[in-house]
Amino acid sequence: MTMDASGFTKKLVGIVSIGLLCAPPARAQRTAVEAEHGMVVSVYDVASQVGADVLKKGGNAVDAAVATGLALAVVYPYAGNIGGGGFMMIHLADGRDVAIDYRETAPAAASHDMYLGKNGKPLPRGPGSSTQGWSASGVPGSVAGFALALEKYGSHKFAWAELVEPARRLAADGHVVTAFNASRLLVRNETLAPYADSKRIFLKDGALRKAGEIFSQPELAATLARLQKDGPREFYEGETARLIADGMAKNGGTITLADLKNYRAVERTPLHGTYRGYDVVTMPPPSSGGVLVLEMLAMLEPFDLAKLGPNSSAKYHLLAEVMRRAFRGRAIYFGDPDFVKVPVAGLLDRGYLATLMKNFDPAKATPSTALPDLAPAGWDAAAPKAAAAQSQDTTHFSIVDAAGNAVANTYTLNGGFGSGVTIPGTGILMNNEMDDFTAKPGSPNFFGLVQGEANAVAPGRRPLSSMTPTFVFKDRRLFLVTGAPGGGSIPNGVLQVIVNVIDHDMPVGFAVEAPRIHHQWLPDGIGYEPYGLSVDVVEALRGRGHILEMRNTYGPEKKVPLSEYYPNDTMTIMIDPKTNLRLGAADPRKPDAKAVGY
Ligand code: GLY
C-alpha cells in the first residue's frame, strides 16, 4: 500500500491524537518540565494547556493567566472560580512588578456581629453562618481582577472575548471528570447538597459524578457567553449581576446590585525583601502571606540552614519557631489596609525580627503562650486586638512567557466549592470568603486560625487572606514564580519551596515535592504531611517539647482520612539562570496538576 505525503500526515495526526487520548495524562513529576519559551503550571492539565495555547499564539503571561483562570472556573470548581476572588502578582519583562488585589469585599449590609448566634458564639456551619449558604459570600472579585490585569498589562493581541472562549467551550462541551474531582465532590457532598442548583449541577441530583464521565455546564457557558458579548462589567452591572442579586434577595443573602456595581479590583504596591542576596517580591495586605514569608525569611537568614540539612530535626525545629513567631503577629496586626493601619514596615524591620528570635532555643520549643507581647513599630496599641482563619481550598497557577513576563496568581472560593450556593440561572458557584473575617475575636474560625478585631466584618472591607503569590529574583533576573493554596499553610509552603531552592540547592521539582511542615502559633503544634517526617525526626522534635500531628493544617480537614489528604500544593516555575529554560514543577500533591511549556 502506498500513501502520499498528505495521507501519511493525516494518519500520523490520527495516531498522535489517538495516542494522546489513550495515554494516561502526564502527571506532575519530580523532574521539572523544560521549555524554551513559555510555561504554565496549574492544578489541572486542561487549564495549563489553555494558557500554554495562548502563549504559543503570541499572548503574554497576563493573557494566558486570564484564559487559565477562567478555564479553572469550569474544570476545577473546587477552587477555580468567577464567584470568588484572589491576588495576582505580575512581573513585566521591563522590570516592573505589579500586585492586583481582587479580593472579595463585604456587602454593604454586612455587620460586625452578623455571624454570632444569640449565645454570642459564631453560628455553626449552615444558614446564616460565615461558612455555608447565602450569607457567607463576599462580593466576587475574580472577573474584575482578570479584566483589570488584561486591560493594563495584557498584550492587547487578544480581545477579552477570545480569552473567555476556551472556558466557555469547556463549559458548553463538557470536560472529563477526573478521579480527583469526583473524590472532591464526594468529600464536599454536604456543602453542595442543600442548594438545588448545586445539587443538580455538581451532584447530578445526588447520583454523583463519576470519574471519566463528561460534565457540561450549560448555564455557566451562557454566563461566560454574556461576559464575552457585553464585557467583564456585565458580571457587575448586567444580567449576571441581576441574577446574583435576585438569588440573594430571594434566599436571605446579603449581596445587592449596588454591591456588585461598586466592586473594584485594585492595584497595590508589591512588597520587596531580600534573602541571602536574592530579591523576593510578593503580595501585600489584605493578604498576610507576603509579609509572613518575608518575616520568616529574615528570621531564618542568620542561621546556616544549608549546614542543618534539608530534613534534620534541627532544621524543622527552627522552621517551626519562625512560623510560630510570624503567625502570632498575623493574629493581631492584620486587616484590610484600606480600613486599618497594618504595621508592615515595623513587622519587616530586621531589628524587630531579631528581638522576636531572642528567646529562640535550639534545644527547646518556645510555647506559643510564652512569646513576649512585642508590638512592631507603627502598631496603634489602642487599636482593637485582632485574632484570624483560612481554608485549604484555594488554587495557584504560575506562568512565564517568552519575553520574560510572569504571573503568579492565587484565587479561591475559600472552602472547597465555596458557600455551596450556585446562583440560579448562572452556573456560578459562590465563595464563603466572609469566613476569613473574624466572626468573634479570639475564636478560631472554621479553619482553626485565631484572628482579631483588626479583621472584623465591616461593609466594603476585604477579609484577611494568606494567599502568597511570589516572585524570587537572582541577580535581578526572574528566578522563581510560586504560590500555593492551603489557607494558613500557604506562606509556610511558599517559604519551604524558597528555602529548598536557595539553602538546599534542590532542583525545583524536588523543592516542590519535598515534605513540608506547618505551624501557625495557635493551636500550638507542628502539623506534618503524612509520611513526611521520619520517626527519628518526630521523636527528636517531641524531645524538644513540640506537639506533632500527621497533617499540615488545622481545622476540619483533620477529619479527612490520610488517604484523602491533599495538603497545600505549590505550582512553581524556575528560570534556569544559565540556560534561561523555563522549568515547570507541578506539585504531585495534586494528581491532575500539570506543567505545560513550549
Ligand atoms: N481563603 C483563604 C485565604 O484567603 O487565605
Residues whose N, C-alpha, C, O or C-beta is under 5 A from the ligand:
A	BS01	LIG	Q390 S391 T412 N414 D436 L464 S465 S466 M467 G487
